[in-house]
Amino acid sequence: MFTQHGIAVDAWVRIEPDCPMRHQVVADELQIEFGTRMGALSLVVTDEAVEKLVAVLSKAQAQFGSEEAGGS
């Protein structure tokens, strides 16, 4: 599959705290489903990219409430 800069689709979604989330590992991929089968977004991450994704999310989480993120 041809990808541009490592992704095949450009999309965004807002995830609220009550959003159902599921994951499963299949071969060398992490599959995360946000929502339900009636309306879901699926994210598939290769095993090599999981560490990078976790690092990005951890950095973003640390910025919540900090002056850098505009919080108090």
Secondary structure as UniProt FT lines:
FT   TURN            5..6
FT   TURN            17..18
FT   STRAND          21..26
FT   TURN            27..28
FT   STRAND          29..36
FT   TURN            37..38
FT   STRAND          39..46
FT   HELIX           47..63
FT   TURN            64..65
FT   HELIX           67..69
//
